[in-house]
Amino acid sequence: MAIVDRQSRREERRQQRAERKRLKQRQEQKERAERPDRSAERDREVIAPLLGWRHRGGGASPNIPNAVEYQATTAQACGLFPFVTSSKPPSIGTPIGRDLLSGEVVCLDPMAWLRAGLITNPGCFVLGQPGTGKSTFVKRLVTGAVAFGSQAIILGDTKPDYTDLIGHLGGQVVRIGRGLDRINPLDAGPLGGVMGRLTEVEREKLRWEVRSRRISLLMALCTLVREDRIANAEEVVLGAAVDLLDERLAGTRQPNVIDVLQVVEEGPESLRSFARADTRDQYDKRVDDLVFTLRLLCTGSLAGVFDGETTSPLDMEAPGISVDISRVGAAGDKLLTAAMLCTWSYGFGMVDAAAVLAEHGLIRRRSYIGVMDELWRALRGAPGLVEFADSLTRLNRSKGMASVMVTHSLGDLEALATEEDRAKARGFVDRSAITVLAGLPPRELASVNRITPMTGPEQGLVASWSSPDSWQPGARHPGRGKYLIKTGAERLGIPVQMTLTRDELTLYDTDQAIRRE
């Protein structure tokens, strides 16, 4: 009897569990029936309305573009992630333009890049065919540098390209030429003006620096006129003549080339001893060629420009300085080269003087950007002039001065007279941490590649900017305003497209002479 009761109770519990399960299933079915159909709603969301979605930027689209689909293995695709360019372009310095690959803004300032550790020296070498926008690129650098507080020094404007810009920026414009301003090659310039503020030891050190500059520039001018190097004996006589003039004048005025000629012709005892001449006849034979060379500086093709006192000293506090030597160019290449050499020496001397004063807290410390345009004109004047330019620019990093050298082709440097000069000229490119390439033909790019390594696509890109692909009149040159910025062998170059503002279109215009009225 007890066994039957237990079985009946188990059966009753089983029936109760089954009943509860059926009630739960009926309840779930009822809830599902009352719940809206979400899948149908999702289907309605996927299909857009006839006139497009009603939100900002929405609306009807008559054409749906087909996206390009690429497939690659994981070994290949990993090199493309996350971007196809090496890295974000630098955003330090003056805005130059937009990266042609990414559209990012590219900035460049040699001194700012040096301070940020992006480069090791503030040298910039700009290379490109005529008409591709080299001067426009440099003018943008100059404008930005002045805006950031640097002083721009245009060391010999031969066309002139920078005169209007420097005047617009509130700077000083010096016009060199016969009947205009003059530069005394032996003028100590700002270096001589700071000696009174220094101690005796510092004055003596600076006096030797001024002497070295005077003799170097005088030798460069004599080399240019003679079209050959100055002999060692003649260099010794020139140095002795400069020292003797320094003693005679005693700071009352600056010596000039005419003074040097008179002292050499006079032949005092001190000069004869330096020339190792016991008699007057021996001395005259030693300095005969040198006298004629100095006379050519005073009475030949260079007369009227470098044989007097400096008329317009450079203003150390001006936002920018442009030495316009375009009038000199009409008198011949020799006079133009002489003007460039004097301008370079005078400008770098000003920077040295400012560095000395700033070191003693007498003036505020500032950075400089020096532009050496038409570089080939100065280097090809005579053998040995490259050495003079090399000595001026080698220590720019310690002076806080960025140098921008501009030329059309490396062939301009390879055309120098001697292999020694060509090797030193190639050093200008080697020492420039930044190389800017405008449109260049393939053969020129092969020469550039030996100094600044370039990838195949980079060479192809720059070559595509060198000439138009059609004969259609009025078509824009493909390389106008496009530049490839290279910094080092390991970094990929940055292709940049520059766009000018309204004011820049006027200030940077170098085509006014060829444009019809």
C-alpha positions as CSV (number, residue, x, y, z in Angstrom):
1,M,0.0,0.0,0.0
2,A,2.9,2.4,0.9
3,I,4.6,1.7,-2.4
4,V,1.5,2.5,-4.4
5,D,1.1,5.9,-2.6
6,R,4.7,6.9,-3.5
7,Q,4.3,6.1,-7.1
8,S,1.1,8.1,-7.3
9,R,2.8,11.1,-5.7
10,R,5.7,10.9,-8.2
11,E,3.3,10.7,-11.1
12,E,1.4,13.8,-9.7
13,R,4.6,15.8,-9.5
14,R,5.6,14.8,-13.0
15,Q,2.2,16.0,-14.4
16,Q,2.6,19.3,-12.5
17,R,6.1,19.9,-14.0
18,A,4.7,19.2,-17.5
19,E,1.8,21.5,-16.9
20,R,4.1,24.3,-15.8
21,K,6.3,23.8,-18.9
22,R,3.3,24.0,-21.2
23,L,2.1,27.2,-19.5
24,K,5.6,28.7,-20.0
25,Q,5.7,27.8,-23.7
26,R,2.3,29.3,-24.2
27,Q,3.4,32.5,-22.5
28,E,6.5,32.8,-24.6
29,Q,4.5,32.2,-27.8
30,K,2.1,34.9,-26.7
31,E,4.9,37.4,-26.1
32,R,6.5,36.7,-29.5
33,A,3.2,37.3,-31.1
34,E,2.8,40.6,-29.4
35,R,6.4,41.7,-30.1
36,P,7.0,43.8,-33.4
37,D,9.0,42.2,-36.3
38,R,12.5,43.7,-35.9
39,S,13.9,41.8,-38.9
40,A,11.4,43.5,-41.3
41,E,12.3,46.9,-39.8
42,R,16.0,46.2,-40.3
43,D,15.3,45.3,-43.9
44,R,13.4,48.6,-44.4
45,E,16.5,50.5,-43.0
46,V,18.9,48.9,-45.4
47,I,17.0,50.1,-48.4
48,A,17.4,53.9,-48.8
49,P,14.4,56.0,-49.7
50,L,13.9,57.1,-53.3
51,L,15.3,60.7,-52.7
52,G,18.0,59.5,-50.2
53,W,18.2,59.7,-46.4
54,R,16.9,62.9,-44.9
55,H,19.9,64.2,-42.9
56,R,22.7,66.7,-43.3
57,G,24.7,65.9,-46.4
58,G,22.1,63.4,-47.6
59,G,19.8,63.4,-50.6
60,A,19.5,61.7,-53.9
61,S,22.6,60.5,-55.9
62,P,22.2,59.9,-59.6
63,N,25.5,57.9,-59.8
64,I,27.0,55.6,-57.3
65,P,30.8,55.3,-57.7
66,N,32.5,52.0,-57.8
67,A,35.3,51.8,-55.2
68,V,38.6,50.2,-56.4
69,E,39.2,47.0,-54.6
70,Y,42.7,45.7,-54.0
71,Q,43.8,42.3,-52.8
72,A,47.1,41.3,-51.3
73,T,48.7,38.8,-49.0
74,T,49.5,39.7,-45.4
75,A,53.2,39.9,-46.2
76,Q,52.5,42.6,-48.9
77,A,49.6,44.5,-47.3
78,C,51.5,45.1,-44.0
79,G,53.8,47.5,-45.7
80,L,50.8,49.7,-46.6
81,F,49.3,50.0,-43.1
82,P,48.3,52.5,-41.9
83,F,49.4,55.0,-44.6
84,V,51.1,54.8,-47.9
85,T,53.6,57.7,-47.0
86,S,56.5,57.3,-44.6
87,S,55.3,59.7,-41.9
88,K,53.5,63.0,-41.3
89,P,55.3,65.9,-42.9
90,P,57.0,68.4,-40.6
91,S,54.8,71.2,-39.2
92,I,57.7,73.3,-37.9
93,G,58.6,76.5,-39.7
94,T,57.1,78.5,-42.6
95,P,54.1,76.8,-44.4
96,I,55.4,75.9,-47.9
97,G,52.5,74.1,-49.4
98,R,50.6,70.8,-49.3
99,D,52.0,67.3,-49.6
100,L,51.0,66.0,-53.0
101,L,50.4,62.5,-51.6
102,S,48.6,63.2,-48.3
103,G,47.4,66.7,-48.6
104,E,49.0,67.6,-45.3
105,V,50.5,71.1,-44.8
106,V,54.3,71.0,-45.1
107,C,56.4,73.6,-43.2
108,L,60.1,74.4,-43.7
109,D,62.6,76.7,-41.9
110,P,66.3,75.5,-41.8
111,M,66.9,77.1,-38.4
112,A,63.7,75.9,-36.9
113,W,64.4,72.3,-38.2
114,L,67.9,72.5,-36.7
115,R,66.5,73.5,-33.3
116,A,64.0,70.7,-33.4
117,G,66.7,68.1,-34.2
118,L,65.3,67.3,-37.7
119,I,68.6,68.2,-39.5
120,T,72.2,68.7,-38.5
121,N,73.0,71.9,-40.2
122,P,71.0,74.9,-41.6
123,G,72.2,74.7,-45.2
124,C,69.6,74.6,-48.0
125,F,70.5,74.0,-51.6
126,V,67.8,74.8,-54.2
127,L,68.2,73.3,-57.7
128,G,65.9,73.6,-60.7
129,Q,65.4,74.7,-64.2
130,P,64.7,78.4,-65.0
131,G,61.1,79.3,-64.6
132,T,60.1,76.4,-62.3
133,G,59.7,78.7,-59.2
134,K,63.1,78.5,-57.4
135,S,63.0,82.2,-56.5
136,T,59.3,81.9,-55.4
137,F,60.3,79.1,-53.0
138,V,63.1,81.1,-51.5
139,K,60.9,84.2,-51.2
140,R,58.4,82.2,-49.2
141,L,61.2,81.1,-46.9
142,V,62.5,84.6,-46.5
143,T,59.0,86.0,-45.7
144,G,58.4,83.3,-43.1
145,A,61.8,83.8,-41.5
146,V,61.3,87.5,-41.2
147,A,57.8,86.9,-39.7
148,F,59.4,84.6,-37.1
149,G,62.1,87.2,-36.1
150,S,65.1,86.3,-38.3
151,Q,66.9,88.8,-40.4
152,A,67.0,88.1,-44.1
153,I,70.2,89.0,-46.0
154,I,70.1,88.8,-49.8
155,L,73.8,88.6,-50.6
156,G,73.8,90.0,-54.1
157,D,70.5,90.3,-55.9
158,T,71.5,90.0,-59.6
159,K,68.1,90.4,-61.4
160,P,66.8,91.9,-59.0
161,D,64.2,89.4,-57.6
162,Y,64.1,90.3,-53.9
163,T,64.3,94.1,-53.8
164,D,60.5,94.6,-53.8
165,L,60.0,92.0,-51.2
166,I,62.6,93.3,-48.8
167,G,61.2,96.8,-49.2
168,H,57.7,95.5,-48.6
169,L,58.9,93.9,-45.3
170,G,60.4,97.2,-44.1
171,G,64.0,96.2,-44.8
172,Q,67.0,98.0,-46.2
173,V,67.8,98.0,-49.9
174,V,71.3,98.9,-51.1
175,R,71.9,99.5,-54.8
176,I,75.4,99.0,-56.0
177,G,76.7,100.4,-59.2
178,R,78.5,103.4,-60.8
179,G,76.7,106.5,-59.7
180,L,74.9,104.6,-57.0
181,D,76.1,103.0,-53.7
182,R,79.7,101.7,-53.3
183,I,81.2,98.9,-51.3
184,N,84.8,99.2,-50.0
185,P,86.3,95.7,-50.1
186,L,88.6,96.5,-47.2
187,D,85.9,98.0,-45.0
188,A,85.8,96.2,-41.7
189,G,82.1,97.0,-41.6
190,P,80.2,96.2,-38.5
191,L,83.2,94.2,-37.2
192,G,85.2,97.4,-37.0
193,G,82.4,99.2,-35.3
194,V,82.2,96.8,-32.3
195,M,85.9,96.9,-31.3
196,G,85.4,99.9,-29.0
197,R,83.0,97.9,-26.9
198,L,85.4,94.9,-26.2
199,T,88.3,94.2,-24.0
200,E,91.9,94.5,-25.2
201,V,92.2,90.7,-25.6
202,E,88.9,90.5,-27.6
203,R,89.8,93.5,-29.7
204,E,93.1,91.9,-30.7
205,K,91.4,88.7,-31.6
206,L,88.8,90.6,-33.7
207,R,91.5,92.7,-35.3
208,W,93.1,89.5,-36.7
209,E,89.7,88.4,-38.0
210,V,89.2,91.7,-39.8
211,R,92.7,91.4,-41.3
212,S,92.0,87.9,-42.5
213,R,88.8,89.0,-44.2
214,R,90.5,92.0,-45.9
215,I,93.3,89.9,-47.3
216,S,91.0,87.1,-48.4
217,L,88.6,89.4,-50.3
218,L,91.5,91.4,-51.8
219,M,93.1,88.2,-53.0
220,A,89.7,87.1,-54.5
221,L,89.3,90.3,-56.4
222,C,92.9,90.2,-57.7
223,T,92.3,86.6,-58.8
224,L,89.2,87.6,-60.6
225,V,90.9,90.5,-62.4
226,R,93.9,88.5,-63.3
227,E,91.9,85.3,-64.1
228,D,94.6,83.3,-62.3
229,R,95.7,82.7,-58.7
230,I,97.8,85.1,-56.7
231,A,101.4,83.9,-56.0
232,N,102.6,83.3,-52.4
233,A,105.1,86.2,-52.5
234,E,102.3,88.6,-53.7
235,E,100.0,87.4,-50.9
236,V,102.7,88.2,-48.4
237,V,103.2,91.7,-49.8
238,L,99.4,92.3,-49.8
239,G,99.2,91.3,-46.1
240,A,102.1,93.5,-45.2
241,A,100.5,96.5,-47.1
242,V,97.2,96.0,-45.2
243,D,99.0,95.9,-41.9
244,L,101.0,99.0,-42.7
245,L,97.8,100.9,-43.7
246,D,96.2,99.8,-40.5
247,E,99.0,101.4,-38.5
248,R,99.1,104.6,-40.5
249,L,95.4,105.2,-40.5
250,A,95.0,104.2,-36.8
251,G,91.2,103.9,-37.1
252,T,90.6,107.4,-38.5
253,R,89.1,105.8,-41.7
254,Q,88.9,102.5,-43.5
255,P,91.7,101.6,-46.0
256,N,90.7,101.0,-49.6
257,V,92.2,99.5,-52.7
258,I,93.7,102.8,-53.9
259,D,95.6,103.0,-50.6
260,V,96.9,99.5,-51.0
261,L,98.1,100.3,-54.5
262,Q,99.9,103.5,-53.4
263,V,101.7,101.6,-50.5
264,V,102.8,98.8,-52.8
265,E,104.1,101.2,-55.4
266,E,105.8,103.3,-52.7
267,G,107.7,100.2,-51.5
268,P,108.7,101.2,-48.0
269,E,111.5,99.3,-46.2
270,S,109.0,97.0,-44.3
271,L,107.4,95.8,-47.6
272,R,110.8,95.3,-49.2
273,S,111.9,93.1,-46.3
274,F,108.7,91.0,-46.6
275,A,109.3,90.7,-50.4
276,R,113.0,89.6,-49.6
277,A,114.2,92.3,-52.0
278,D,117.6,93.9,-51.2
279,T,117.3,96.6,-53.8
280,R,114.5,98.7,-55.3
281,D,114.9,97.0,-58.6
282,Q,114.5,93.6,-57.1
283,Y,111.4,94.8,-55.3
284,D,109.9,96.3,-58.5
285,K,110.3,93.0,-60.3
286,R,108.7,91.1,-57.4
287,V,105.6,93.3,-57.3
288,D,105.3,94.3,-61.0
289,D,102.4,91.9,-61.8
290,L,100.7,92.8,-58.5
291,V,100.8,96.5,-59.2
292,F,99.1,96.0,-62.6
293,T,96.5,93.8,-61.0
294,L,95.7,96.5,-58.4
295,R,95.6,99.1,-61.0
296,L,93.0,97.1,-62.9
297,L,90.9,97.1,-59.8
298,C,91.1,100.9,-59.6
299,T,91.1,101.9,-63.3
300,G,89.8,98.9,-65.3
301,S,86.4,97.4,-65.6
302,L,85.8,97.5,-61.9
303,A,86.6,101.2,-61.5
304,G,84.0,103.4,-59.8
305,V,82.5,100.6,-57.7
306,F,85.2,99.2,-55.3
307,D,87.8,102.0,-55.2
308,G,86.1,104.3,-52.6
309,E,84.5,104.4,-49.2
310,T,81.3,102.4,-48.4
311,T,78.4,104.8,-48.9
312,S,75.5,102.8,-47.3
313,P,76.6,100.6,-44.3
314,L,74.3,97.7,-43.6
315,D,71.6,98.2,-40.9
316,M,72.0,95.4,-38.3
317,E,68.5,96.0,-36.9
318,A,66.6,96.0,-40.2
319,P,64.1,93.1,-40.8
320,G,65.9,92.3,-44.0
321,I,68.7,93.6,-46.2
322,S,68.9,93.3,-50.0
323,V,72.1,94.3,-51.8
324,D,70.9,95.0,-55.4
325,I,73.8,94.5,-57.9
326,S,71.6,94.2,-61.0
327,R,73.0,97.5,-62.4
328,V,76.5,96.1,-62.1
329,G,75.6,93.1,-64.3
330,A,75.2,95.4,-67.3
331,A,78.9,96.2,-67.1
332,G,80.0,92.6,-67.5
333,D,80.3,89.3,-65.7
334,K,83.6,90.2,-64.1
335,L,82.2,93.2,-62.4
336,L,79.1,91.3,-61.3
337,T,81.3,88.5,-59.8
338,A,83.3,91.1,-57.9
339,A,80.2,92.6,-56.5
340,M,78.9,89.3,-55.4
341,L,82.2,88.4,-53.6
342,C,82.2,91.8,-51.8
343,T,78.6,91.5,-50.8
344,W,79.1,88.0,-49.4
345,S,82.1,89.1,-47.4
346,Y,80.4,92.2,-46.1
347,G,77.2,90.3,-45.2
348,F,78.9,87.5,-43.4
349,G,81.1,90.1,-41.5
350,M,77.9,91.7,-40.3
351,V,76.6,88.4,-39.0
352,D,80.0,87.8,-37.2
353,A,79.8,91.3,-35.6
354,A,76.3,90.7,-34.4
355,A,77.3,87.4,-32.9
356,V,80.1,89.1,-30.9
357,L,77.8,91.8,-29.6
358,A,75.1,89.3,-28.7
359,E,77.7,87.2,-26.8
360,H,78.5,90.2,-24.6
361,G,74.8,91.1,-24.1
362,L,75.1,94.3,-26.1
363,I,72.4,93.5,-28.6
364,R,69.7,90.9,-28.7
365,R,70.6,87.5,-30.2
366,R,68.8,86.6,-33.5
367,S,69.0,84.2,-36.3
368,Y,69.7,84.9,-40.0
369,I,68.8,83.6,-43.4
370,G,71.3,84.4,-46.1
371,V,70.4,83.9,-49.7
372,M,73.1,83.3,-52.3
373,D,71.2,83.3,-55.6
374,E,72.9,82.7,-59.0
375,L,75.7,80.9,-57.2
376,W,77.3,79.8,-60.5
377,R,78.1,83.4,-61.4
378,A,80.5,83.9,-58.5
379,L,82.2,80.5,-58.7
380,R,83.0,80.6,-62.4
381,G,84.6,84.0,-62.4
382,A,88.2,82.7,-62.0
383,P,90.0,79.6,-60.5
384,G,90.2,79.7,-56.7
385,L,87.1,81.7,-56.0
386,V,85.3,78.6,-54.8
387,E,87.7,78.5,-51.8
388,F,86.7,82.0,-50.8
389,A,83.0,81.1,-50.9
390,D,83.7,77.9,-49.0
391,S,85.5,79.6,-46.2
392,L,82.6,82.1,-45.8
393,T,79.8,79.5,-45.5
394,R,81.5,76.6,-43.7
395,L,80.7,77.8,-40.1
396,N,77.2,79.1,-40.6
397,R,75.8,76.6,-38.0
398,S,77.8,78.2,-35.2
399,K,76.7,81.7,-36.3
400,G,73.0,81.0,-36.2
401,M,72.7,81.6,-39.9
402,A,70.8,79.5,-42.4
403,S,72.3,79.7,-45.9
404,V,70.2,79.2,-49.0
405,M,72.2,78.6,-52.2
406,V,70.3,78.7,-55.5
407,T,71.5,77.5,-59.0
408,H,70.1,76.0,-62.1
409,S,72.1,72.8,-62.5
410,L,75.0,70.8,-60.9
411,G,76.5,71.2,-64.3
412,D,77.2,74.8,-63.3
413,L,79.5,73.5,-60.6
414,E,81.1,70.8,-62.7
415,A,82.0,73.4,-65.3
416,L,84.6,75.0,-63.0
417,A,88.2,75.2,-64.2
418,T,90.0,72.8,-61.9
419,E,89.1,69.5,-60.2
420,E,89.9,71.1,-56.9
421,D,87.3,73.8,-57.4
422,R,84.8,71.2,-58.6
423,A,85.3,69.1,-55.5
424,K,84.8,72.1,-53.2
425,A,81.7,73.2,-55.1
426,R,80.2,69.7,-54.7
427,G,80.8,70.2,-51.0
428,F,78.2,72.9,-51.0
429,V,75.6,70.3,-51.8
430,D,77.1,67.7,-49.4
431,R,77.0,70.2,-46.5
432,S,73.5,71.3,-47.1
433,A,71.1,69.2,-45.0
434,I,68.2,70.2,-47.1
435,T,68.1,69.8,-50.9
436,V,65.1,71.2,-52.7
437,L,64.5,70.0,-56.3
438,A,62.2,71.7,-58.8
439,G,61.7,70.4,-62.3
440,L,64.9,68.7,-63.6
441,P,65.6,66.6,-66.7
442,P,66.6,62.9,-66.2
443,R,70.2,63.5,-67.0
444,E,70.5,66.1,-64.3
445,L,68.8,63.9,-61.9
446,A,71.4,61.2,-62.5
447,S,74.0,63.7,-61.3
448,V,71.9,64.7,-58.3
449,N,71.5,61.1,-57.3
450,R,75.2,60.6,-56.9
451,I,75.2,63.3,-54.2
452,T,71.7,63.0,-52.8
453,P,70.3,59.5,-53.3
454,M,66.8,59.4,-54.7
455,T,64.4,56.5,-55.3
456,G,63.1,55.6,-58.7
457,P,59.6,57.1,-58.2
458,E,61.2,60.3,-56.8
459,Q,63.3,60.7,-59.9
460,G,60.3,60.0,-62.1
461,L,58.2,62.6,-60.3
462,V,60.8,65.4,-60.5
463,A,61.5,64.6,-64.2
464,S,57.7,64.8,-64.9
465,W,57.9,68.4,-63.8
466,S,60.7,69.4,-66.2
467,S,58.6,70.1,-69.4
468,P,55.0,70.2,-70.6
469,D,53.6,67.1,-72.2
470,S,51.9,68.9,-75.1
471,W,52.3,71.9,-77.4
472,Q,49.0,73.5,-76.3
473,P,49.6,77.3,-75.9
474,G,48.7,78.8,-72.5
475,A,49.0,75.5,-70.7
476,R,50.4,75.7,-67.2
477,H,53.9,74.3,-66.8
478,P,53.6,71.0,-64.9
479,G,56.5,71.9,-62.6
480,R,55.4,75.4,-61.6
481,G,55.3,75.6,-57.9
482,K,56.1,72.0,-57.3
483,Y,59.2,70.9,-55.2
484,L,60.7,67.8,-53.8
485,I,62.3,68.4,-50.3
486,K,65.0,65.9,-49.5
487,T,66.7,65.6,-46.1
488,G,69.2,62.8,-45.9
489,A,69.6,59.5,-47.8
490,E,67.3,57.4,-45.6
491,R,64.2,59.7,-45.6
492,L,61.8,59.7,-48.4
493,G,61.4,63.1,-50.1
494,I,58.4,65.3,-49.5
495,P,56.6,66.4,-52.8
496,V,55.0,69.8,-52.2
497,Q,52.6,72.0,-54.2
498,M,52.8,75.7,-53.3
499,T,49.8,78.0,-53.6
500,L,50.4,81.8,-53.4
501,T,48.3,84.4,-51.7
502,R,47.1,87.5,-53.5
503,D,50.0,89.7,-52.1
504,E,52.5,87.0,-53.0
505,L,51.3,86.9,-56.6
506,T,52.6,90.4,-56.9
507,L,55.7,90.4,-54.7
508,Y,57.0,87.1,-56.0
509,D,56.3,87.7,-59.7
510,T,59.5,87.3,-61.8
511,D,57.8,87.2,-65.2
512,Q,56.9,90.8,-65.5
513,A,59.5,91.5,-68.2
514,I,58.1,88.7,-70.6
515,R,54.4,89.3,-70.0
516,R,52.5,91.3,-72.6
517,E,50.9,94.6,-71.4
